[in-house]
Amino acid sequence: MPTITIHPFNTAIPCAIGESVLHAVHAARHPLASSCGADGVCDKCRILILDGMDHVAPPSKIERRVMRERPFSAHERMACQTFIDGDVTITTTYW
């Protein structure tokens, strides 16, 4: 089972293959902003992938549209649209 490590807390959260980062983090009762109900339109759940970028699915059609409209760095993703298949380490600007 993959693990999402939350930096800077060094908290490890188990995550099923194909589960979104947002769902796994919320299921573990950790705070991660989201105002659109994981519909992929608000980008409040923006995260930075510090390690394991090769363990995330490519951006969805919804995420690519948002990325065209708003600037994202190379390792930034929307947690609600980021589905993992291996271990990743994430952070966000407000932790």
N, C-alpha and C positions, 0 to 999 in steps of 0.2 A: 504494500500500500504506500503510495507516495506521501511525502510530508511537505507541508508549507511551513517554512520557518519565518517568523515575524521578527524583523530587525527594527529597532535595537533591543527588543525584549528577549531575544533568543528563545522564543516560545515556539515549540513544534506542534503543528496541528496535522492530524491524519486526514487524508483526502482520498476519495475514491478516484480511480482513473476516469477521466471525462467529466469530473465535477468542476464547477466553476470555483474560482478562488473566492469570490464573494460568498457563495453558499457555504463553503467549508469554514471560512472565517466567522461568519455569522452563526453557524451551527455550533462552533466552539465558544460562542458568546464573547467574541472579541469585537471591538468597535471598528467598523469600516463604513465610511459614509456612502449613502445611496439615497437618492430621492425619487427615482423613477420606477422603483419596484423591479429592478434588474431588466428593464426593457432596452437599456443601452442608449438612452437619449440624453442623459444629464451629464455624464462624465465625472460625477462626484466621487465615484469609486476608483478613480485613477490611482494606479500603483506603479512603483518602479521595481522591476525585476532585477535584483542584485546578482543572483546566481541561478542557473538552471533555465536560461532562455531557450535552450534546446529541448526542454521538457514541456513547452506550452504549444498549444495548437496555433496555427496562423490566425491572424485577425479575421473575425467574421465579417460578412458584408456590412452589418450594422456598425461594427467597430471601425472598419475602413472609412465609412461615410463620416463618422465623427472625427476621425483622425485627419481627414481632408479639410474639415471645417475649423478645427482647432489645432494648435501646434502640440505635437507629442514628440518627446525625445525618442531615440532609438530603442530604449528599453522600457518605455512607459506603455502601459496597457490599461484597459478598463477591466476591473476585477470581475464584473458580471459577465463579460464576454471572453474571459481568459480561462480556458479549460486545460487541465494539466494531465500529463501521463508519466510524471517523474518528480523528483524532489526539486523544489524551488525555494528561494529566499526572496522575500519582498519587504518593501517599506513604503511609506507614503509621507507626504510633506508635513502632516499634522501629528505624527506620533513623536 
